[in-house]
Amino acid sequence: MKTRLLAASMASLFAAAPAVAKPLDGASTDVMIQGFHWNSASAGGWWNTVKNNAATLKSAGFTMVWLPPPSDAASIQGYLPRQLNVLNSSYGTEAELTAALAALNAQGVKPIADIVVNHRVGTANWADFTNPTWGGCNTVATGDEWTTACGNPDSGEGYAAARDLDHSQAIVRADLKTWMNSRLKGVGFAGWRFDFVKGFDGAYVKEYVTDTAPWFCVGEFWPTNYFDANNPGNWRQQIINWVDRTTGTCAAFDFATKGLLNDALTNNNYARLKAADGKPAGTIGAWPSRSVTFVDNHDTGPSESCGNGQNHWPVPCAKVMQGYAYILTHPGIPTVYWPHYFNWGLGSSIQALMAVRKSAGLHSDSTVSIQRAEAGLYAAIIGGKVAVKIGATAWSPGTGWTQAASGTDYTVWTSGGTQPTTANVEFVCNNGTTVMGQNVYVTGSIAELSTWSGTATNKILSPTAYPTWRGTYALPASTTLEWKCVKRDGAGNVVWQGGGNNVVTTPAAGGSITTTASF
């Protein structure tokens, strides 16, 4: 009882989430980033990493960030939850979590919590549940590997690594909602990503969403036979059936589109992306406002580099950007994977596609007119404003279109309206050491960044949290430039960043981009 009273009092101190859930219907322009990968907890301090990148996520155009399970758990990744109300985890302390969420909310980036409510482990043994405390065997579904379990039959698939919770029990539902409303919203979370929703009836998800009013909700529903990309069966219908069980209150990850992209990009079989009715073959072709698209995530793909992490069901590493050219131009709510953006050197290319999506006004319900879908080529026009081609075969939308982004085997064009002439470029220089009295500048190969050959600089950066210096300047769009960091100490000594020149290409569609270097 004391635990519940404390949680309720904390909720009154932290007003971080909206009182009413954001409606899923309509033209959502959200773009989410998965703010972790399988190995994120290994080095510790992940909440600090998220906090330090809050401004970068905002400037890139992300509106939501999906964060890992925040509670105490028996597994380092957090997917075997132990004490739900204890928010010290492998990712950091509760204080560090609260600071990270405050930084995100201050930037207007909504934090989405990965919540694991299908199963739980005991504190010291099979089912001695504490924080919140559940006594008796009836909170665990009968048939669980814990032979003492005496609850009602499981309402979904079993999960062998932990106890399957019986959601028909009032105490289970009540304490889960208190945890979500008081503890998670109390520290600053705004929405939910439900883990392993195949494990319990989607009707319970509806109850949790109705009674906690998240800003956004998405469920992880892996379709049957998901590893066989050549035999997707009724993946799309399975996902829609689950969303129907929530009465449309919660979106779902579009594993159908994921599987079809895997096949198209692995086997050059782009015909798979077009359904018999001429619409996209994934869930985005049937219920786009409830479809959260992705190229890879912490389960399906690698982490810091190609081949590591879980890597269960990845898009070919060399074709990841083709995947982003697809999901960032198509309907649904796209999700970018943190390692792709921050670790793989793809941030600028992804951001260019995000800028096209934003400037063209594409959204979750944008129309798609598929022009070609065959071996070696997929081409479509989205919302009448953006054309995209992926695959090695040549294709063009014709006259009246302006190329806005491109890379290996993909090109994106825009049509209509005036093309932007400038893009905002944020330069970040990590100084390495803190020396009082220093000034840090950026200089580069275009006139807007002053002279390139000398030491004179006219674009000064400002310290944020030492030793990081930042500055944002409007520069010509669709321009490749070289640049470097320069610092001057109080004695007037000039020190140039070592190594080769940094290179960045400003987005053709305007928008914002961040480029980083270190002394």
C-alpha positions in Angstrom: 0.0 0.0 0.0 2.8 2.4 0.8 4.3 1.8 -2.6 1.1 2.7 -4.4 0.6 5.9 -2.3 4.1 7.0 -3.1 3.6 6.5 -6.8 0.4 8.4 -6.7 2.0 11.3 -4.9 4.8 11.4 -7.4 2.3 11.6 -10.3 1.0 14.8 -8.9 4.5 16.3 -8.9 5.3 15.5 -12.6 2.8 16.5 -15.3 4.7 15.2 -18.3 2.2 13.5 -20.5 -1.0 14.7 -22.1 -4.3 14.0 -20.3 -5.9 12.8 -23.5 -4.5 10.2 -25.9 -3.5 11.5 -29.3 -5.9 10.2 -32.0 -4.4 7.8 -34.4 -6.7 8.6 -37.2 -5.7 11.5 -39.5 -2.6 12.7 -41.2 0.1 12.0 -38.7 3.5 13.5 -39.7 5.3 11.7 -36.8 8.7 10.1 -37.4 10.0 7.9 -34.5 13.5 6.7 -33.7 14.2 3.6 -31.8 16.4 5.0 -29.1 18.5 2.0 -28.3 19.9 -1.3 -29.7 20.5 -4.8 -28.3 23.9 -3.9 -26.8 23.0 -0.4 -25.5 22.9 -1.5 -21.8 26.3 -3.3 -22.0 28.5 -0.2 -21.4 26.2 1.4 -18.9 25.0 5.0 -18.9 22.6 4.8 -21.8 20.2 7.3 -20.4 23.0 9.8 -20.4 23.6 9.0 -24.1 19.9 9.7 -24.8 20.0 12.9 -22.8 23.1 14.2 -24.6 21.4 13.6 -28.0 18.0 15.2 -27.2 18.7 18.4 -29.2 20.2 16.4 -32.1 17.0 14.3 -32.3 14.9 17.4 -32.4 17.0 19.1 -35.1 16.8 15.9 -37.2 13.0 16.0 -37.2 12.2 13.1 -34.9 9.0 13.6 -33.0 9.1 10.5 -30.8 11.8 8.2 -29.4 11.1 4.7 -28.4 13.2 3.8 -25.3 14.1 0.5 -23.8 12.3 -1.1 -20.8 13.0 1.2 -17.8 12.4 -1.2 -14.9 14.6 -3.5 -12.8 14.9 -6.8 -14.7 16.7 -10.1 -14.6 18.1 -9.6 -18.1 20.4 -6.7 -19.0 18.2 -5.7 -21.9 15.2 -5.4 -19.6 12.8 -7.9 -21.2 12.6 -10.1 -18.1 11.0 -7.5 -15.8 11.4 -8.1 -12.1 10.4 -5.1 -10.0 8.3 -2.8 -12.2 8.2 0.1 -9.8 12.0 0.2 -9.4 13.4 2.4 -12.2 17.0 1.6 -11.7 18.1 -0.6 -14.6 21.1 -1.6 -16.7 20.5 1.6 -18.7 21.1 3.8 -15.7 19.6 5.1 -12.5 16.1 6.6 -12.0 17.7 10.0 -11.7 19.5 9.6 -15.0 16.3 8.3 -16.6 14.4 11.3 -15.3 17.0 13.7 -16.6 17.0 12.1 -20.1 13.2 12.3 -20.3 13.2 15.9 -19.2 15.7 16.7 -21.9 13.6 15.0 -24.6 10.4 16.7 -23.4 12.1 20.1 -23.4 12.9 19.5 -27.1 9.3 18.4 -27.8 10.4 14.8 -28.6 7.9 12.4 -27.0 9.5 9.6 -25.0 7.8 6.2 -25.6 8.4 3.5 -23.0 9.0 -0.1 -24.0 6.6 -1.8 -21.5 6.7 -5.6 -20.9 3.4 -6.6 -19.4 3.0 -10.1 -20.8 5.4 -11.7 -18.4 7.4 -11.2 -15.2 10.0 -12.9 -13.1 10.2 -13.2 -9.3 12.6 -11.2 -7.1 14.4 -14.2 -5.6 12.6 -17.3 -7.1 10.0 -18.3 -9.6 7.1 -16.0 -8.7 7.8 -14.0 -5.5 6.6 -10.7 -7.1 7.6 -7.5 -5.4 7.2 -3.8 -6.3 4.3 -4.3 -6.8 3.8 -7.3 -4.6 1.4 -10.0 -5.9 0.8 -12.9 -3.5 -0.7 -16.2 -4.5 -0.5 -18.4 -7.6 -3.5 -16.9 -9.4 -1.6 -14.0 -11.0 0.2 -16.5 -13.2 -1.7 -18.2 -16.1 -2.3 -21.9 -15.6 -0.1 -24.0 -17.8 2.9 -21.8 -17.2 6.3 -23.6 -16.7 5.9 -22.7 -13.1 3.8 -25.7 -12.1 2.3 -24.0 -9.1 0.5 -21.4 -11.3 -3.2 -21.5 -10.7 -4.6 -18.5 -12.7 -7.0 -18.7 -15.6 -5.7 -20.1 -18.9 -3.3 -17.8 -20.9 -5.2 -15.5 -23.3 -2.3 -15.6 -25.8 0.9 -17.5 -26.6 3.2 -18.7 -23.8 6.6 -17.2 -23.1 9.0 -19.8 -21.6 11.6 -17.5 -20.1 9.3 -15.9 -17.5 5.9 -16.3 -15.8 2.9 -15.6 -18.1 0.7 -13.1 -16.3 -3.0 -13.7 -16.0 -4.5 -10.4 -17.1 -8.0 -11.5 -16.1 -7.0 -10.9 -12.5 -8.0 -7.4 -11.3 -4.9 -6.9 -9.2 -2.7 -7.5 -12.2 -4.5 -5.0 -14.4 -4.8 -2.4 -11.6 -1.2 -2.5 -10.6 0.0 -2.4 -14.2 -2.1 0.8 -14.8 -0.8 2.4 -11.6 2.7 1.7 -12.7 2.1 3.2 -16.1 0.1 6.2 -14.9 2.1 7.1 -11.8 5.6 5.7 -12.2 6.2 5.9 -15.9 4.3 9.1 -16.7 5.6 10.5 -13.4 9.2 10.4 -14.6 8.3 11.8 -18.0 7.2 9.1 -20.4 4.4 10.0 -22.8 3.5 6.7 -24.6 3.8 3.0 -24.8 5.4 0.3 -26.9 3.8 -3.0 -25.8 6.2 -5.9 -26.0 5.2 -9.4 -27.2 1.5 -8.6 -27.6 0.9 -12.1 -29.0 1.1 -13.3 -25.4 -2.1 -11.8 -24.2 -5.5 -10.7 -25.6 -5.5 -7.3 -27.4 -8.6 -6.4 -25.5 -6.5 -5.9 -22.4 -4.3 -3.5 -24.4 -7.5 -1.5 -25.2 -8.2 -1.3 -21.4 -4.6 -0.2 -20.6 -4.7 2.5 -23.4 -8.1 3.7 -22.4 -7.1 4.1 -18.7 -3.7 5.6 -19.2 -4.3 7.9 -22.2 -0.8 7.7 -23.8 0.3 10.2 -26.4 1.0 7.2 -28.7 0.7 3.4 -28.5 2.2 0.7 -30.7 2.3 -3.1 -30.2 4.9 -5.6 -31.3 3.0 -8.4 -33.1 5.3 -10.8 -34.8 3.2 -12.7 -37.4 3.4 -16.5 -37.7 6.2 -17.8 -40.0 7.8 -14.4 -39.9 11.3 -15.7 -40.7 10.2 -17.1 -44.1 10.2 -14.0 -46.3 9.2 -16.0 -49.3 6.0 -17.2 -47.6 4.4 -14.2 -45.8 1.0 -15.9 -45.8 -1.5 -13.6 -44.1 0.9 -11.5 -42.2 -1.0 -8.3 -43.0 -4.3 -9.8 -41.9 -2.8 -11.2 -38.6 -1.6 -7.7 -37.7 -4.9 -6.1 -38.6 -6.7 -8.7 -36.5 -4.7 -7.8 -33.5 -5.3 -4.0 -34.0 -9.0 -4.9 -34.3 -8.8 -6.6 -30.8 -7.6 -3.2 -29.4 -10.6 -1.6 -31.3 -8.0 0.5 -33.1 -6.7 2.2 -30.0 -3.2 1.0 -30.7 -1.0 0.9 -33.8 1.2 -2.1 -34.6 4.7 -2.5 -36.1 4.3 -3.4 -39.8 6.2 -6.7 -39.9 4.4 -7.4 -43.2 6.2 -4.5 -44.9 9.4 -5.5 -43.1 9.3 -9.1 -44.5 8.4 -7.9 -48.0 11.3 -5.4 -47.9 13.6 -8.1 -46.8 12.6 -10.2 -49.8 12.7 -7.3 -52.3 16.2 -6.1 -51.2 17.7 -9.6 -50.7 16.4 -11.2 -53.9 15.9 -8.1 -56.1 12.3 -9.0 -56.1 10.6 -5.6 -55.9 7.3 -7.0 -57.3 6.6 -8.2 -53.8 6.0 -4.6 -52.7 2.8 -4.4 -54.8 -0.5 -6.1 -53.7 -3.1 -7.5 -56.1 -5.2 -4.4 -55.6 -2.4 -2.2 -56.7 -1.7 -0.8 -53.2 1.4 -1.4 -51.1 1.5 -5.1 -50.0 2.3 -4.5 -46.4 -0.1 -3.3 -43.6 0.4 0.2 -44.9 -1.7 -0.8 -47.9 -4.7 -1.7 -45.7 -4.6 0.4 -42.5 -1.7 2.9 -42.8 -2.7 5.1 -39.8 -2.1 2.0 -37.6 1.1 0.9 -39.3 4.5 1.7 -37.8 7.1 0.9 -40.4 10.8 0.1 -39.9 13.8 -1.3 -41.7 15.4 -3.1 -38.7 15.2 -3.1 -35.0 17.0 -4.4 -31.9 15.7 -8.0 -32.6 15.8 -8.2 -36.4 19.0 -6.3 -37.2 22.6 -5.8 -36.2 23.7 -3.2 -33.7 26.8 -1.0 -33.8 28.0 -2.5 -37.0 27.0 -5.1 -39.7 26.7 -8.6 -38.3 26.7 -8.1 -34.5 23.7 -7.8 -32.1 20.8 -10.2 -32.4 20.7 -9.9 -36.2 17.8 -12.4 -36.5 16.1 -11.1 -39.7 18.1 -8.2 -41.1 17.8 -6.2 -44.3 21.1 -6.7 -46.2 23.5 -4.2 -44.7 24.5 -2.6 -48.0 20.8 -2.0 -48.9 19.6 -0.4 -45.7 19.2 3.0 -47.3 16.9 1.6 -50.0 14.7 0.5 -47.1 14.7 4.0 -45.7 14.0 5.5 -49.1 10.8 3.3 -49.1 9.5 3.8 -45.5 10.4 7.5 -45.3 8.4 8.3 -48.5 5.5 6.0 -47.9 2.4 6.2 -45.6 2.4 4.8 -42.1 4.5 6.1 -39.2 8.2 5.4 -40.0 10.8 4.4 -37.4 14.5 4.9 -37.8 16.9 2.5 -36.0 19.4 4.3 -33.7 22.6 2.5 -34.9 21.7 3.2 -38.6 21.5 6.9 -37.7 24.3 7.3 -35.2 26.7 4.4 -35.7 26.6 3.4 -39.4 27.4 6.9 -40.9 23.9 7.1 -42.5 22.6 10.0 -40.4 22.9 12.6 -43.2 21.3 10.4 -45.8 18.4 9.5 -43.5 17.9 13.1 -42.5 17.8 14.1 -46.2 14.9 11.7 -46.7 13.2 13.0 -43.5 13.5 16.5 -44.8 11.8 15.5 -48.1 8.9 13.9 -46.2 8.4 17.0 -44.1 8.7 19.6 -46.8 6.3 17.7 -49.1 3.8 17.2 -46.3 3.7 13.4 -46.5 1.9 11.7 -43.7 0.6 8.4 -42.4 -2.3 8.4 -44.8 -0.6 9.7 -48.0 -1.8 8.1 -51.2 0.5 5.8 -53.2 0.5 5.3 -57.0 2.8 2.5 -57.8 4.3 3.0 -61.2 6.5 -0.1 -61.5 7.1 -3.1 -59.3 9.3 -5.8 -60.9 12.7 -7.5 -60.7 15.2 -4.8 -60.2 12.8 -1.8 -59.9 10.2 -0.3 -57.6 8.9 3.1 -58.5 6.0 5.1 -57.0 4.5 8.5 -56.6 3.3 9.4 -53.1 0.8 12.1 -52.3 1.3 13.5 -55.8 4.4 15.3 -54.5 7.2 12.8 -54.1 8.5 10.2 -56.5 10.8 7.4 -55.4 12.8 4.7 -57.3 14.6 1.9 -55.6 16.6 -0.9 -57.4 19.3 -0.9 -60.0 17.0 -0.4 -63.0 16.8 3.2 -64.4 13.6 5.1 -64.0 12.5 8.7 -64.0 9.1 10.4 -63.1 9.6 12.6 -66.2 9.6 16.4 -66.5 8.6 18.8 -63.7 10.4 16.9 -61.0 13.5 17.9 -59.0 15.9 15.4 -57.6 15.9 15.8 -53.8 17.8 12.8 -52.4 19.8 9.9 -53.8 22.2 7.1 -52.9 23.1 3.6 -54.1 20.1 2.3 -56.1 17.6 4.8 -54.8 16.5 8.3 -55.9 13.8 10.6 -54.6 12.2 13.5 -56.5 9.8 16.3 -55.5 7.3 18.2 -57.5 5.2 21.3 -57.0 6.0 24.4 -55.0 9.2 26.3 -54.7 12.3 24.3 -53.9 14.1 25.6 -50.8 17.4 27.4 -51.3 18.8 27.0 -47.9 19.2 24.3 -45.3 20.1 24.6 -41.6 23.4 22.9 -40.8 24.3 22.4 -37.1 28.1 22.1 -36.7 29.3 20.2 -33.6 32.9 20.4 -32.4 34.0 18.2 -29.5 37.0 20.1 -28.0 38.4 17.2 -26.1 39.7 19.3 -23.2 38.1 22.3 -21.4 40.3 25.4 -21.5 38.9 28.6 -20.2 39.1 31.6 -22.5 39.0 29.5 -25.7 36.8 30.3 -28.7 35.8 27.5 -31.1 34.9 28.2 -34.7 33.8 26.3 -37.9 35.4 27.2 -41.2 34.8 25.6 -44.6 35.0 25.5 -48.4 32.1 27.8 -49.2 31.9 31.6 -48.8 29.2 31.4 -46.1 31.9 29.7 -43.9 34.5 32.3 -44.6 38.0 31.8 -46.0 39.1 28.2 -46.3 42.9 28.7 -46.8 43.6 31.0 -43.9 43.0 31.1 -40.2 40.3 33.7 -40.3 36.9 32.4 -39.2 33.5 34.1 -38.9 31.2 31.3 -37.7 31.6 31.0 -34.0 30.2 28.0 -32.0 28.9 28.2 -28.5 29.6 25.8 -25.7 26.6 23.7 -24.6 27.9 21.2 -22.1 31.7 21.3 -22.2 33.6 20.1 -24.1 30.9 20.2 -26.9 30.5 23.4 -29.0 27.6 23.9 -31.4 26.3 26.4 -33.9 23.6 26.3 -36.6 23.8 28.3 -39.8 21.7 28.6 -43.0 23.7 27.4 -45.9 22.9 26.7 -49.6 20.7 23.6 -50.1 22.0 20.6 -52.1 25.6 21.6 -51.6 28.6 19.3 -50.7 31.1 21.2 -48.6 34.3 20.5 -46.6 34.8 21.9 -43.2 36.9 21.8 -40.0 36.9 22.9 -36.4 39.3 25.7 -35.3 40.0 26.9 -31.8 41.8 29.9 -30.4 42.9 30.2 -26.8 43.2 33.3 -24.7 46.8 33.9 -25.9 45.7 34.0 -29.6 47.1 30.6 -30.5 45.3 28.8 -33.3 44.7 25.1 -33.3 43.1 23.2 -36.2 41.2 20.0 -36.0 43.6 17.2 -37.1 43.1 14.7 -39.9 41.3 15.1 -43.2 38.6 17.5 -43.9 35.0 16.7 -42.8 32.5 16.5 -45.6 28.7 17.1 -45.5 26.0 17.5 -48.1 23.1 19.9 -47.2 19.6 18.5 -47.9 18.2 19.4 -51.3 14.7 19.7 -49.7 15.9 22.2 -47.0 15.3 21.2 -43.4 18.1 20.6 -40.8 21.1 18.4 -40.6 23.8 17.9 -37.9 27.5 17.2 -38.6 30.1 16.4 -35.9 33.9 16.4 -35.6 36.4 16.3 -32.8 39.8 17.8 -32.2 
